[in-house]
Amino acid sequence: MDPRVLEAMAPYFTQFFGNADSKHHVFGRIARQAVAAARDTIANAIHADPGDICFTSGATESVNLAIKGLFDCGSNSPRHFITVATEHPAVLDSFRRIEAAGAEVTRLPVDARGLLDPQQIADALRPHTQMVSVMAANNEIGVLQPVREIGALCRERHILFMSDATQALGQLPLDVQTLNIHLLAGSAHKIYGPKGVGLLYCRRRDPKVTLRPLLDGGGHERGLRSGTLNVPGIVGFAKALELSLEVMATETARLRALRDELFQLLAQGIPGLRLNGHPDHRLAGNLNVCIPGIVNESLIIALAEEVAFSIGSACSTTAVDPSHVLRALGLSSPDVNASVRFGLGRATNDAKVRHTAQAVIAAVARLRRQTFG
Ligand SMILES: *Cc1c(COP(=O)(O)O)cnc(C)c1O
């Protein structure tokens, strides 16, 4: 977490500890004002009405609320939803849940670079399609989907458009009006904010989106999400987003240069190394590569004390899920198991990139010698 975020949060743990929904005393009022200011900051960042921002415990909860809440609110008549094979497990598993309860769900494939063609959506539409759900940026390969075109298509066909923007918030400009997004999920801990706080943008006008809450209780957050508000977390989320927006343009350029340098160095030192995902339409801080002849887990373990990087997803806690994203790109099982993901961020600099490249190149050479004798 950015130390400036912690600094902004600290008084709301100790000094201003009031419950934001306590109407009468000064402690409640201070907490309520802090939440209102944070809501304004976050709403402004995505050009939303502050009243359309619902705070949650994270993006997992937000997409569960959006998908299950929308399905549970509707009639018993048949309803169809469209999503993509490379979505986050929170989205895919929520759709699996409503499918078991009777929803029709189409999961569109992507091309070999991870991109969806909006025409695929147009072709998949049914008369009773209610919502299209496409993430803005992929968490494993960083690929940016054409959300502008998809939003325009949904506007034309009067279909709801949801975007899991957890990887895009604070990294890319997002405007829910021009993108025609009705439901959007984001999370604080992906932008140097605290873990355990997220948002669901849910539009109340043009059109009004009605969700059935997952949690019943005191009716907080316009009845969408009952439970005492996480005041320090919400304050930290707003601070983290504010800081991300301030440096967005310069950080994007800086990270892209470092990311490309890391790729060049690795490609020079590792014969056969290949990029996974689209070379241009992707996040600046993402590098996912396939290193044929190694097993990704062995490489990560070999370097565990000096470099932290990942197998495809960090989001699955169950036995290693051989990345559904890389499989959707058409990679063979050995290639999926030979792929790793590097995430570059605010603390990454040129020295760390060079050190990482050297360490990875040396470890790959050792592992390949072991494999091939
Ligand atoms: C991290 C992530 C999530 C889950 O967010 P949490 O706040 O950790 O629950 C959902 N979608 C995407 C694209 C993510 O990167």
Ligand as a Chemical Component Dictionary entry (heavy atoms), coordinates in Angstrom:
data_LIG
# 
_chem_comp.id                   LIG 
_chem_comp.type                 NON-POLYMER 
_chem_comp.pdbx_formal_charge   0 
_chem_comp.three_letter_code    LIG 
# 
loop_
_chem_comp_atom.comp_id 
_chem_comp_atom.atom_id 
_chem_comp_atom.alt_atom_id 
_chem_comp_atom.type_symbol 
_chem_comp_atom.charge 
_chem_comp_atom.model_Cartn_x 
_chem_comp_atom.model_Cartn_y 
_chem_comp_atom.model_Cartn_z 
_chem_comp_atom.pdbx_ordinal 
LIG C1 C1 C 0 -8.306  -8.921 -8.568  1  
LIG C2 C2 C 0 -9.421  -9.032 -9.540  2  
LIG C3 C3 C 0 -10.726 -9.351 -9.126  3  
LIG C4 C4 C 0 -11.052 -9.674 -7.679  4  
LIG O1 O1 O 0 -10.871 -8.552 -6.889  5  
LIG P1 P1 P 0 -10.826 -8.658 -5.266  6  
LIG O2 O2 O 0 -10.956 -7.257 -4.832  7  
LIG O3 O3 O 0 -9.488  -9.263 -4.975  8  
LIG O4 O4 O 0 -11.946 -9.520 -4.850  9  
LIG C5 C5 C 0 -11.720 -9.399 -10.072 10 
LIG N1 N1 N 0 -11.457 -9.142 -11.358 11 
LIG C6 C6 C 0 -10.231 -8.831 -11.807 12 
LIG C7 C7 C 0 -10.013 -8.528 -13.255 13 
LIG C8 C8 C 0 -9.170  -8.765 -10.913 14 
LIG O5 O5 O 0 -7.954  -8.458 -11.357 15 
# 
loop_
_chem_comp_bond.comp_id 
_chem_comp_bond.atom_id_1 
_chem_comp_bond.atom_id_2 
_chem_comp_bond.value_order 
_chem_comp_bond.pdbx_ordinal 
LIG C1 C2 SING 1  
LIG C2 C3 SING 2  
LIG C2 C8 DOUB 3  
LIG C3 C4 SING 4  
LIG C3 C5 DOUB 5  
LIG C4 O1 SING 6  
LIG O1 P1 SING 7  
LIG P1 O2 DOUB 8  
LIG P1 O3 SING 9  
LIG P1 O4 SING 10 
LIG C5 N1 SING 11 
LIG N1 C6 DOUB 12 
LIG C6 C7 SING 13 
LIG C6 C8 SING 14 
LIG C8 O5 SING 15 
# 
